[in-house]
């Protein structure tokens, strides 16, 4: 991924949310039209956003939820203290 790719990827969330200046959006769209790697990344992110917005929430089994919550709490406390 070249320097230009990195610059655009730093703005990709705002691009996908429609929060960028139209001129910058045009630049990004021109770039992803020419750069297969960036196009794949943007398409994947778009699909992820759609799945997250439209996806159905699934309950975790209680044991798994407890384990994940415990791990998150442990890592939080390790990083930020109690």
Secondary structure, DSSP 8 states (H G I E B T S, - for coil): --HHHHHHHTTHHHHHTT-S-HHHHHHHHHHHHH-HHHHHHHHHHHHHHHHHHH-------HHHHHHHHHHHHHHHHHHH--
